[in-house]
Amino acid sequence: MKQNITLSLDEQTLQHARLLAAKRKLSVSRLLAEDLAQQVAQDCRYEQAKRQAIAWLGEPGLELGGVYLSREAAHER
C-alpha cells in the first residue's frame, strides 16, 4: 500500500528537481520516491553486512593476528 507525504522545498530546489525529473522522463514525485527507495535499500544492505561482519568476528574459529614473518621468510624466492 502506498501513502502520500507532504514535502516542502524552496523554489530553486523545486525548479531543479522538475528539470532533473523531466530529463529522466519522471514526475518529481516518482523521482523522489525512487531515490528514497534506493537509499533505504542501500541502508538495509549496509546494516545486513555489518551484522554479518560482527557475527564473523564473534566466531571462535576466526583468529586475528598470527605469526609475523621474518624479513628473510617474507622475501624468500
BELWOFEN-V691265 format. One record per helix or strand of 3 or more residues. SS is the DSSP state (2 for helix, 1 for strand). FROM is the first residue (numbers start at 1). TO is the last residue. If there is no record, write none. Layout:
BEGIN
ss=SS from=FROM to=TO
ss=SS from=FROM to=TO
END
This chain:
BEGIN
ss=2 from=11 to=23
ss=2 from=28 to=58
ss=2 from=71 to=74
END
